[in-house]
Amino acid sequence: MAILTSIELQTIRQGCAQTQTVNYDKPTINAAAQAVEDWLTSKAAEVSGVINTATAPVTLTVSQKKALFAWVVEMKFLRDR
Protein backbone atom coordinates (compact mmCIF):
# COMPACT_ATOMS: atom_id res chain seq x y z
CA MET A 1 0.00 0.00 0.00
CA ALA A 2 1.43 3.33 -1.06
CA ILE A 3 1.14 6.12 1.43
CA LEU A 4 0.66 9.77 0.56
CA THR A 5 2.39 12.14 2.96
CA SER A 6 0.43 14.60 5.06
CA ILE A 7 1.74 17.43 2.84
CA GLU A 8 0.56 15.61 -0.30
CA LEU A 9 -2.85 14.99 1.26
CA GLN A 10 -3.11 18.65 2.28
CA THR A 11 -2.26 19.71 -1.29
CA ILE A 12 -4.92 17.35 -2.67
CA ARG A 13 -7.54 18.66 -0.21
CA GLN A 14 -6.68 22.26 -1.12
CA GLY A 15 -7.00 21.44 -4.82
CA CYS A 16 -10.39 19.84 -4.20
CA ALA A 17 -11.54 22.82 -2.15
CA GLN A 18 -10.58 25.21 -4.96
CA THR A 19 -12.34 23.28 -7.71
CA GLN A 20 -15.26 21.50 -6.01
CA THR A 21 -18.42 22.77 -4.38
CA VAL A 22 -19.15 19.47 -2.61
CA ASN A 23 -18.64 19.43 1.14
CA TYR A 24 -16.36 16.70 2.45
CA ASP A 25 -14.47 16.04 5.62
CA LYS A 26 -10.73 15.51 5.90
CA PRO A 27 -10.84 11.73 6.65
CA THR A 28 -13.13 11.10 3.67
CA ILE A 29 -10.99 12.92 1.11
CA ASN A 30 -7.82 11.41 2.62
CA ALA A 31 -9.27 7.90 2.26
CA ALA A 32 -10.33 8.59 -1.32
CA ALA A 33 -6.90 9.99 -2.21
CA GLN A 34 -5.13 7.00 -0.64
CA ALA A 35 -7.43 4.63 -2.56
CA VAL A 36 -6.53 6.32 -5.86
CA GLU A 37 -2.84 6.21 -4.93
CA ASP A 38 -3.10 2.49 -4.11
CA TRP A 39 -4.86 1.78 -7.40
CA LEU A 40 -2.29 3.74 -9.42
CA THR A 41 0.56 1.95 -7.66
CA SER A 42 -0.99 -1.45 -8.34
CA LYS A 43 -1.42 -0.61 -12.04
CA ALA A 44 2.06 0.85 -12.67
CA ALA A 45 3.47 -2.31 -14.28
CA GLU A 46 0.35 -2.70 -16.42
CA VAL A 47 0.58 0.90 -17.66
CA SER A 48 4.27 0.41 -18.42
CA GLY A 49 3.48 -2.73 -20.40
CA VAL A 50 0.74 -1.03 -22.40
CA ILE A 51 3.09 1.80 -23.32
CA ASN A 52 5.85 -0.67 -24.25
CA THR A 53 3.43 -2.57 -26.51
CA ALA A 54 2.28 0.62 -28.20
CA THR A 55 5.77 1.99 -28.81
CA ALA A 56 7.57 -1.27 -29.74
CA PRO A 57 10.29 -1.63 -30.82
CA VAL A 58 11.11 1.72 -29.16
CA THR A 59 11.23 1.59 -25.37
CA LEU A 60 10.59 4.75 -23.40
CA THR A 61 12.42 5.40 -20.15
CA VAL A 62 10.56 5.18 -16.86
CA SER A 63 10.53 8.98 -16.54
CA GLN A 64 9.24 9.34 -20.13
CA LYS A 65 6.43 6.87 -19.36
CA LYS A 66 5.52 8.72 -16.17
CA ALA A 67 5.43 12.04 -18.01
CA LEU A 68 3.35 10.60 -20.85
CA PHE A 69 0.89 9.04 -18.41
CA ALA A 70 0.57 12.30 -16.46
CA TRP A 71 -0.05 14.33 -19.63
CA VAL A 72 -2.71 11.94 -20.90
CA VAL A 73 -4.52 11.85 -17.55
CA GLU A 74 -4.31 15.64 -17.21
CA MET A 75 -5.70 16.18 -20.72
CA LYS A 76 -8.45 13.62 -20.19
CA PHE A 77 -9.66 15.19 -16.96
CA LEU A 78 -9.23 18.80 -18.08
CA ARG A 79 -11.24 17.99 -21.20
CA ASP A 80 -14.00 16.31 -19.18
CA ARG A 81 -14.46 19.07 -16.61
N, CA, C and O atoms as CSV, one atom per row, in Angstrom:
chain,resi,resn,atom,element,x,y,z
A,1,MET,N,N,0.846,-1.183,0.000
A,1,MET,CA,C,0.000,0.000,0.000
A,1,MET,C,C,0.886,1.240,0.000
A,1,MET,O,O,1.721,1.420,0.886
A,2,ALA,N,N,0.699,2.069,-0.979
A,2,ALA,CA,C,1.434,3.332,-1.063
A,2,ALA,C,C,0.800,4.328,-0.098
A,2,ALA,O,O,-0.413,4.335,0.113
A,3,ILE,N,N,1.630,5.144,0.464
A,3,ILE,CA,C,1.139,6.123,1.434
A,3,ILE,C,C,1.475,7.529,0.951
A,3,ILE,O,O,2.631,7.845,0.671
A,4,LEU,N,N,0.453,8.358,0.859
A,4,LEU,CA,C,0.662,9.774,0.564
A,4,LEU,C,C,1.054,10.463,1.859
A,4,LEU,O,O,0.531,10.137,2.925
A,5,THR,N,N,1.960,11.402,1.770
A,5,THR,CA,C,2.386,12.138,2.965
A,5,THR,C,C,1.296,13.122,3.387
A,5,THR,O,O,0.370,13.406,2.628
A,6,SER,N,N,1.422,13.627,4.586
A,6,SER,CA,C,0.429,14.600,5.063
A,6,SER,C,C,0.459,15.862,4.207
A,6,SER,O,O,-0.580,16.484,3.987
A,7,ILE,N,N,1.636,16.245,3.724
A,7,ILE,CA,C,1.742,17.425,2.844
A,7,ILE,C,C,1.029,17.155,1.515
A,7,ILE,O,O,0.308,18.011,1.003
A,8,GLU,N,N,1.238,15.962,0.968
A,8,GLU,CA,C,0.560,15.614,-0.296
A,8,GLU,C,C,-0.957,15.590,-0.117
A,8,GLU,O,O,-1.699,16.080,-0.968
A,9,LEU,N,N,-1.408,15.017,0.999
A,9,LEU,CA,C,-2.852,14.988,1.265
A,9,LEU,C,C,-3.406,16.403,1.428
A,9,LEU,O,O,-4.495,16.701,0.936
A,10,GLN,N,N,-2.673,17.268,2.109
A,10,GLN,CA,C,-3.106,18.652,2.279
A,10,GLN,C,C,-3.212,19.343,0.919
A,10,GLN,O,O,-4.170,20.074,0.668
A,11,THR,N,N,-2.244,19.117,0.051
A,11,THR,CA,C,-2.256,19.711,-1.289
A,11,THR,C,C,-3.460,19.213,-2.084
A,11,THR,O,O,-4.111,19.989,-2.783
A,12,ILE,N,N,-3.753,17.925,-1.976
A,12,ILE,CA,C,-4.917,17.355,-2.665
A,12,ILE,C,C,-6.208,17.979,-2.129
A,12,ILE,O,O,-7.079,18.371,-2.905
A,13,ARG,N,N,-6.328,18.069,-0.801
A,13,ARG,CA,C,-7.535,18.664,-0.213
A,13,ARG,C,C,-7.706,20.112,-0.648
A,13,ARG,O,O,-8.820,20.545,-0.943
A,14,GLN,N,N,-6.615,20.860,-0.690
A,14,GLN,CA,C,-6.680,22.255,-1.122
A,14,GLN,C,C,-7.119,22.349,-2.578
A,14,GLN,O,O,-7.922,23.211,-2.936
A,15,GLY,N,N,-6.592,21.461,-3.414
A,15,GLY,CA,C,-7.002,21.436,-4.816
A,15,GLY,C,C,-8.477,21.126,-4.964
A,15,GLY,O,O,-9.167,21.735,-5.781
A,16,CYS,N,N,-8.964,20.176,-4.170
A,16,CYS,CA,C,-10.391,19.838,-4.202
A,16,CYS,C,C,-11.234,21.025,-3.743
A,16,CYS,O,O,-12.267,21.330,-4.339
A,17,ALA,N,N,-10.788,21.685,-2.690
A,17,ALA,CA,C,-11.543,22.820,-2.152
A,17,ALA,C,C,-11.627,23.960,-3.164
A,17,ALA,O,O,-12.622,24.685,-3.201
A,18,GLN,N,N,-10.592,24.120,-3.980
A,18,GLN,CA,C,-10.576,25.211,-4.960
A,18,GLN,C,C,-11.443,24.909,-6.180
A,18,GLN,O,O,-11.922,25.828,-6.844
A,19,THR,N,N,-11.645,23.628,-6.476
A,19,THR,CA,C,-12.345,23.278,-7.714
A,19,THR,C,C,-13.687,22.597,-7.505
A,19,THR,O,O,-14.427,22.398,-8.468
A,20,GLN,N,N,-14.017,22.237,-6.282
A,20,GLN,CA,C,-15.256,21.497,-6.010
A,20,GLN,C,C,-16.172,22.298,-5.094
A,20,GLN,O,O,-15.704,23.058,-4.247
A,21,THR,N,N,-17.462,22.125,-5.267
A,21,THR,CA,C,-18.424,22.768,-4.380
A,21,THR,C,C,-19.047,21.769,-3.412
A,21,THR,O,O,-19.910,22.132,-2.613
A,22,VAL,N,N,-18.617,20.522,-3.482
A,22,VAL,CA,C,-19.148,19.473,-2.609
A,22,VAL,C,C,-18.446,19.537,-1.259
A,22,VAL,O,O,-17.222,19.646,-1.187
A,23,ASN,N,N,-19.232,19.467,-0.200
A,23,ASN,CA,C,-18.643,19.433,1.140
A,23,ASN,C,C,-18.107,18.040,1.411
A,23,ASN,O,O,-18.728,17.047,1.032
A,24,TYR,N,N,-16.968,17.963,2.059
A,24,TYR,CA,C,-16.364,16.700,2.451
A,24,TYR,C,C,-15.573,16.943,3.714
A,24,TYR,O,O,-15.193,18.074,4.019
A,25,ASP,N,N,-15.327,15.873,4.447
A,25,ASP,CA,C,-14.471,16.038,5.620
A,25,ASP,C,C,-13.085,15.479,5.314
A,25,ASP,O,O,-12.900,14.726,4.358
A,26,LYS,N,N,-12.129,15.858,6.133
A,26,LYS,CA,C,-10.731,15.506,5.905
A,26,LYS,C,C,-10.515,13.989,5.820
A,26,LYS,O,O,-9.830,13.538,4.901
A,27,PRO,N,N,-11.068,13.179,6.739
A,27,PRO,CA,C,-10.840,11.732,6.646
A,27,PRO,C,C,-11.407,11.114,5.360
A,27,PRO,O,O,-10.832,10.171,4.816
A,28,THR,N,N,-12.519,11.641,4.884
A,28,THR,CA,C,-13.131,11.097,3.674
A,28,THR,C,C,-12.267,11.361,2.449
A,28,THR,O,O,-12.019,10.450,1.659
A,29,ILE,N,N,-11.808,12.597,2.284
A,29,ILE,CA,C,-10.988,12.915,1.110
A,29,ILE,C,C,-9.624,12.245,1.221
A,29,ILE,O,O,-9.058,11.840,0.206
A,30,ASN,N,N,-9.081,12.120,2.441
A,30,ASN,CA,C,-7.822,11.408,2.619
A,30,ASN,C,C,-7.958,9.944,2.199
A,30,ASN,O,O,-7.090,9.408,1.511
A,31,ALA,N,N,-9.046,9.306,2.616
A,31,ALA,CA,C,-9.272,7.898,2.257
A,31,ALA,C,C,-9.428,7.740,0.751
A,31,ALA,O,O,-8.898,6.798,0.161
A,32,ALA,N,N,-10.151,8.656,0.135
A,32,ALA,CA,C,-10.334,8.592,-1.319
A,32,ALA,C,C,-9.002,8.787,-2.042
A,32,ALA,O,O,-8.712,8.079,-3.007
A,33,ALA,N,N,-8.199,9.735,-1.586
A,33,ALA,CA,C,-6.895,9.990,-2.213
A,33,ALA,C,C,-5.970,8.789,-2.046
A,33,ALA,O,O,-5.270,8.413,-2.987
A,34,GLN,N,N,-5.960,8.185,-0.866
A,34,GLN,CA,C,-5.125,6.999,-0.638
A,34,GLN,C,C,-5.596,5.835,-1.511
A,34,GLN,O,O,-4.773,5.060,-1.999
A,35,ALA,N,N,-6.914,5.704,-1.712
A,35,ALA,CA,C,-7.432,4.633,-2.565
A,35,ALA,C,C,-6.976,4.816,-4.011
A,35,ALA,O,O,-6.598,3.849,-4.671
A,36,VAL,N,N,-7.012,6.043,-4.497
A,36,VAL,CA,C,-6.535,6.320,-5.861
A,36,VAL,C,C,-5.042,6.038,-5.954
A,36,VAL,O,O,-4.585,5.436,-6.925
A,37,GLU,N,N,-4.283,6.465,-4.958
A,37,GLU,CA,C,-2.840,6.207,-4.926
A,37,GLU,C,C,-2.550,4.706,-4.946
A,37,GLU,O,O,-1.677,4.248,-5.683
A,38,ASP,N,N,-3.284,3.948,-4.139
A,38,ASP,CA,C,-3.102,2.490,-4.107
A,38,ASP,C,C,-3.397,1.875,-5.471
A,38,ASP,O,O,-2.650,1.020,-5.947
A,39,TRP,N,N,-4.483,2.312,-6.096
A,39,TRP,CA,C,-4.863,1.779,-7.404
A,39,TRP,C,C,-3.788,2.101,-8.447
A,39,TRP,O,O,-3.381,1.232,-9.218
A,40,LEU,N,N,-3.334,3.353,-8.462
A,40,LEU,CA,C,-2.292,3.741,-9.422
A,40,LEU,C,C,-1.016,2.932,-9.214
A,40,LEU,O,O,-0.388,2.499,-10.181
A,41,THR,N,N,-0.633,2.730,-7.964
A,41,THR,CA,C,0.561,1.950,-7.665
A,41,THR,C,C,0.412,0.508,-8.139
A,41,THR,O,O,1.353,-0.074,-8.678
A,42,SER,N,N,-0.770,-0.063,-7.936
A,42,SER,CA,C,-0.994,-1.455,-8.340
A,42,SER,C,C,-1.032,-1.613,-9.855
A,42,SER,O,O,-0.800,-2.712,-10.359
A,43,LYS,N,N,-1.317,-0.554,-10.585
A,43,LYS,CA,C,-1.425,-0.612,-12.045
A,43,LYS,C,C,-0.171,-0.127,-12.771
A,43,LYS,O,O,-0.148,-0.115,-14.002
A,44,ALA,N,N,0.868,0.272,-12.042
A,44,ALA,CA,C,2.062,0.850,-12.667
A,44,ALA,C,C,2.695,-0.087,-13.690
A,44,ALA,O,O,3.044,0.346,-14.787
A,45,ALA,N,N,2.846,-1.355,-13.348
A,45,ALA,CA,C,3.466,-2.306,-14.283
A,45,ALA,C,C,2.589,-2.513,-15.511
A,45,ALA,O,O,3.092,-2.648,-16.626
A,46,GLU,N,N,1.275,-2.538,-15.302
A,46,GLU,CA,C,0.349,-2.704,-16.424
A,46,GLU,C,C,0.430,-1.506,-17.375
A,46,GLU,O,O,0.455,-1.682,-18.593
A,47,VAL,N,N,0.470,-0.313,-16.835
A,47,VAL,CA,C,0.583,0.896,-17.660
A,47,VAL,C,C,1.894,0.874,-18.435
A,47,VAL,O,O,1.926,1.191,-19.624
A,48,SER,N,N,2.972,0.498,-17.759
A,48,SER,CA,C,4.270,0.414,-18.417
A,48,SER,C,C,4.227,-0.579,-19.572
A,48,SER,O,O,4.761,-0.307,-20.647
A,49,GLY,N,N,3.601,-1.714,-19.355
A,49,GLY,CA,C,3.485,-2.732,-20.400
A,49,GLY,C,C,2.670,-2.262,-21.587
A,49,GLY,O,O,3.020,-2.538,-22.735
A,50,VAL,N,N,1.588,-1.556,-21.318
A,50,VAL,CA,C,0.739,-1.027,-22.402
A,50,VAL,C,C,1.532,-0.034,-23.253
A,50,VAL,O,O,1.461,-0.057,-24.481
A,51,ILE,N,N,2.283,0.828,-22.587
A,51,ILE,CA,C,3.093,1.800,-23.323
A,51,ILE,C,C,4.167,1.084,-24.131
A,51,ILE,O,O,4.402,1.432,-25.288
A,52,ASN,N,N,4.827,0.082,-23.534
A,52,ASN,CA,C,5.851,-0.673,-24.255
A,52,ASN,C,C,5.269,-1.341,-25.498
A,52,ASN,O,O,5.895,-1.330,-26.558
A,53,THR,N,N,4.083,-1.918,-25.375
A,53,THR,CA,C,3.431,-2.568,-26.511
A,53,THR,C,C,3.131,-1.560,-27.610
A,53,THR,O,O,3.333,-1.838,-28.792
A,54,ALA,N,N,2.651,-0.394,-27.215
A,54,ALA,CA,C,2.277,0.625,-28.195
A,54,ALA,C,C,3.480,1.233,-28.906
A,54,ALA,O,O,3.376,1.630,-30.067
A,55,THR,N,N,4.610,1.309,-28.231
A,55,THR,CA,C,5.774,1.986,-28.809
A,55,THR,C,C,6.818,1.025,-29.376
A,55,THR,O,O,7.833,1.470,-29.913
A,56,ALA,N,N,6.589,-0.283,-29.267
A,56,ALA,CA,C,7.571,-1.269,-29.740
A,56,ALA,C,C,7.918,-1.001,-31.195
A,56,ALA,O,O,7.023,-0.683,-31.979
A,57,PRO,N,N,9.154,-1.115,-31.579
A,57,PRO,CA,C,10.288,-1.627,-30.820
A,57,PRO,C,C,10.971,-0.569,-29.958
A,57,PRO,O,O,11.928,-0.890,-29.253
A,58,VAL,N,N,10.517,0.666,-29.991
A,58,VAL,CA,C,11.106,1.720,-29.158
A,58,VAL,C,C,10.663,1.495,-27.713
A,58,VAL,O,O,9.511,1.142,-27.462
A,59,THR,N,N,11.563,1.696,-26.782
A,59,THR,CA,C,11.230,1.586,-25.367
A,59,THR,C,C,11.480,2.939,-24.718
A,59,THR,O,O,12.589,3.473,-24.771
A,60,LEU,N,N,10.452,3.479,-24.114
A,60,LEU,CA,C,10.595,4.747,-23.400
A,60,LEU,C,C,11.209,4.501,-22.029
A,60,LEU,O,O,11.068,3.418,-21.462
A,61,THR,N,N,11.884,5.501,-21.506
A,61,THR,CA,C,12.424,5.398,-20.147
A,61,THR,C,C,11.279,5.481,-19.144
A,61,THR,O,O,10.165,5.880,-19.482
A,62,VAL,N,N,11.573,5.101,-17.918
A,62,VAL,CA,C,10.560,5.182,-16.862
A,62,VAL,C,C,10.066,6.613,-16.704
A,62,VAL,O,O,8.862,6.832,-16.579
A,63,SER,N,N,10.963,7.586,-16.706
A,63,SER,CA,C,10.530,8.984,-16.535
A,63,SER,C,C,9.718,9.453,-17.741
A,63,SER,O,O,8.789,10.244,-17.577
A,64,GLN,N,N,10.045,8.984,-18.952
A,64,GLN,CA,C,9.239,9.343,-20.125
A,64,GLN,C,C,7.832,8.747,-20.022
A,64,GLN,O,O,6.849,9.397,-20.378
A,65,LYS,N,N,7.744,7.510,-19.532
A,65,LYS,CA,C,6.430,6.868,-19.360
A,65,LYS,C,C,5.603,7.611,-18.315
A,65,LYS,O,O,4.409,7.839,-18.507
A,66,LYS,N,N,6.244,7.985,-17.213
A,66,LYS,CA,C,5.524,8.722,-16.166
A,66,LYS,C,C,5.002,10.052,-16.705
A,66,LYS,O,O,3.858,10.425,-16.448
A,67,ALA,N,N,5.833,10.752,-17.441
A,67,ALA,CA,C,5.425,12.041,-18.010
A,67,ALA,C,C,4.284,11.854,-18.999
A,67,ALA,O,O,3.307,12.602,-18.970
A,68,LEU,N,N,4.402,10.872,-19.864
A,68,LEU,CA,C,3.350,10.599,-20.848
A,68,LEU,C,C,2.037,10.284,-20.152
A,68,LEU,O,O,0.990,10.822,-20.513
A,69,PHE,N,N,2.092,9.408,-19.151
A,69,PHE,CA,C,0.887,9.041,-18.411
A,69,PHE,C,C,0.260,10.276,-17.755
A,69,PHE,O,O,-0.953,10.471,-17.825
A,70,ALA,N,N,1.081,11.097,-17.124
A,70,ALA,CA,C,0.573,12.299,-16.462
A,70,ALA,C,C,-0.092,13.251,-17.456
A,70,ALA,O,O,-1.152,13.807,-17.169
A,71,TRP,N,N,0.529,13.438,-18.623
A,71,TRP,CA,C,-0.053,14.328,-19.629
A,71,TRP,C,C,-1.389,13.808,-20.140
A,71,TRP,O,O,-2.339,14.574,-20.300
A,72,VAL,N,N,-1.462,12.517,-20.394
A,72,VAL,CA,C,-2.714,11.939,-20.898
A,72,VAL,C,C,-3.817,12.067,-19.857
A,72,VAL,O,O,-4.937,12.457,-20.185
A,73,VAL,N,N,-3.509,11.743,-18.606
A,73,VAL,CA,C,-4.517,11.851,-17.545
A,73,VAL,C,C,-4.942,13.303,-17.369
A,73,VAL,O,O,-6.132,13.592,-17.239
A,74,GLU,N,N,-3.980,14.214,-17.364
A,74,GLU,CA,C,-4.307,15.636,-17.208
A,74,GLU,C,C,-5.221,16.108,-18.345
A,74,GLU,O,O,-6.224,16.778,-18.100
A,75,MET,N,N,-4.876,15.761,-19.575
A,75,MET,CA,C,-5.697,16.182,-20.724
A,75,MET,C,C,-7.087,15.558,-20.657
A,75,MET,O,O,-8.080,16.228,-20.942
A,76,LYS,N,N,-7.166,14.307,-20.290
A,76,LYS,CA,C,-8.453,13.621,-20.186
A,76,LYS,C,C,-9.344,14.315,-19.175
A,76,LYS,O,O,-10.513,14.579,-19.458
A,77,PHE,N,N,-8.814,14.613,-18.009
A,77,PHE,CA,C,-9.656,15.188,-16.963
A,77,PHE,C,C,-9.894,16.670,-17.158
A,77,PHE,O,O,-10.943,17.170,-16.753
A,78,LEU,N,N,-8.964,17.396,-17.763
A,78,LEU,CA,C,-9.227,18.796,-18.081
A,78,LEU,C,C,-10.311,18.899,-19.155
A,78,LEU,O,O,-11.171,19.779,-19.102
A,79,ARG,N,N,-10.257,17.996,-20.120
A,79,ARG,CA,C,-11.242,17.991,-21.200
A,79,ARG,C,C,-12.634,17.655,-20.679
A,79,ARG,O,O,-13.627,18.192,-21.170
A,80,ASP,N,N,-12.711,16.765,-19.680
A,80,ASP,CA,C,-14.003,16.306,-19.178
A,80,ASP,C,C,-14.580,17.143,-18.044
A,80,ASP,O,O,-15.615,16.783,-17.483
A,81,ARG,N,N,-13.938,18.247,-17.697
A,81,ARG,CA,C,-14.463,19.074,-16.606
A,81,ARG,C,C,-15.730,19.762,-16.993
A,81,ARG,O,O,-16.303,20.497,-16.190
